[in-house]
């Protein structure tokens, strides 16, 4: 039986800084304590919100662990002070220029690019806790969220995560095949959006099939041939209708 986990160890687990032996013990402890998993989920969402608010290249680096010891209001104040301290330019530009609103497919591709290469944290909730993952995402997205089975196409589900979505929430499922290639499925509520057929986007070698169905936007993203990705997208669509 693994010994009780201290808060500093939970932070280290979240940041991927535990020894391999202790990692397994903490992981089992988290599985046995749903409230700890909920805390980790909240940290992950805060980190994702920070990444969305401060894109790379804006001159402000914020480690994931920086959010652990602060309430959200205190953290927001810290970010504001840091932005002003960096020269105020970013904040001032935001005050006079409207922020570009990313489309769901752009957000899906950004999320894919952010997480697809992760080794320790490719997902926040692993497939071993799929029931929890689906219940969590369904509650936060306001719908019956399911993870399609792509095993026949050679892709196994690794797990998923909750993402910010312009004031709402979105979900991301990640799949991997035996060669290590990964694809992600982005799911986001889009109330009152018109339903659309498949749309294809190729951005510097990263491809996505995007569609809207029943107030939900879907984007399947990966570095694969157009035909391969289309076949996977059709499988996803047929399982979700």
Long-range contacts (C-beta under 8 A, 24 or more apart in sequence): 2-26, 2-28, 2-29, 4-29, 5-29, 5-30, 5-36, 10-36, 10-39, 10-40, 11-65, 11-68, 13-40, 14-40, 14-43, 14-44, 14-64, 14-65, 14-68, 15-63, 15-64, 15-65, 16-120, 16-121, 31-128, 31-129, 34-132, 37-125, 37-129, 37-132, 40-124, 41-124, 41-125, 41-136, 41-162, 43-67, 43-68, 44-124, 44-161, 44-162, 45-162, 45-163, 45-164, 46-72, 46-75, 48-161, 48-162, 48-163, 48-164, 49-164, 50-79, 51-114, 52-164, 53-79, 54-79, 54-83, 58-90, 59-86, 59-87, 59-90, 60-86, 60-90, 101-166, 102-166, 104-165, 104-170, 104-186, 104-188, 104-190, 104-210, 104-217, 104-219, 105-186, 105-199, 105-201, 105-208, 105-210, 105-217, 105-219, 107-163, 107-165, 107-166, 107-170, 107-186, 107-188, 108-172, 108-184, 108-186, 108-188, 108-208, 108-210, 108-219, 108-221, 109-201, 109-203, 109-206, 109-208, 109-219, 109-221, 111-163, 111-170, 111-172, 111-184, 111-186, 112-172, 112-184, 112-186, 112-206, 112-208, 112-221, 112-222, 113-206, 115-161, 115-172, 115-174, 115-184, 116-174, 116-182, 116-184, 122-158, 122-159, 122-174, 122-182, 123-158, 123-159, 123-160, 123-161, 123-174, 124-159, 124-160, 124-161, 124-162, 125-159, 125-160, 125-161, 126-158, 126-159, 127-156, 127-157, 127-158, 127-159, 129-159, 130-157, 130-159, 133-159, 133-160, 136-162, 137-162, 137-171, 137-187, 140-169, 140-171, 141-168, 141-169, 141-170, 141-171, 141-187, 141-188, 141-189, 142-189, 143-189, 143-215, 143-216, 145-171, 145-187, 146-239, 146-240, 147-173, 147-185, 148-173, 148-185, 148-235, 148-236, 148-239, 148-240, 149-239, 150-175, 150-232, 150-235, 150-236, 152-235, 153-231, 153-232, 153-235, 154-178, 155-183, 155-232, 158-182, 165-189, 181-222, 181-223, 181-224, 182-222, 183-220, 183-221, 183-222, 183-224, 183-229, 183-232, 184-220, 184-221, 184-222, 185-218, 185-219, 185-220, 185-221, 185-236, 186-217, 186-218, 186-219, 186-220, 186-221, 187-216, 187-217, 187-218, 188-216, 188-217, 189-215, 189-216, 189-217, 190-215, 190-216, 190-217, 191-215, 193-217, 198-230, 198-233, 198-237, 200-226, 200-230, 202-226, 209-233, 211-237, 213-237, 213-240, 213-241
